[in-house]
C-alpha cells in the first residue's frame, strides 16, 4: 500500500527539476525533505509492527500517512509561493 502513495508523488516530484530557479527559493526544504524521509523510514516499520507482529494498531500507520500528506502539502505551498515570488521578481526587472 505504501508504494501506491509513493507512485502518486513520483509524477510531480520528477517534474520539480524543470523549475530549478524556483527551487532555489524554497523556504521549507529542510522540513519537507526530513518529513518525506521520516515517512519513508517509519512506514515499513509501522506496517510490520501492525500486520506481522501485532504489537501496534492501525493508528501508528495512519500517523505516518498524515506525516506524508503534510509533507506533500508543505512542498506544494512552498513551490507555489516560490513561483509567485520568482514571477514577481521577473516583472520588477522588466
Number of C-alpha atoms within 10 A of each C-alpha: 7 13 7 9 12 13 11 10 11 11 10 11 13 9 9 12 11 9 11 9 12 20 17 11 16 18 15 13 17 9 13 21 13 12 20 18 14 15 22 17 12 18 21 14 13 22 21 15 17 17 12 10 10 11 10 15 13 13 11 16 21 14 15 22 18 12 17 22 16 15 21 17 13 18 20 13 13 20 21 14 16 18 18 13 13 17 12 11 11 10 8 8 6 5
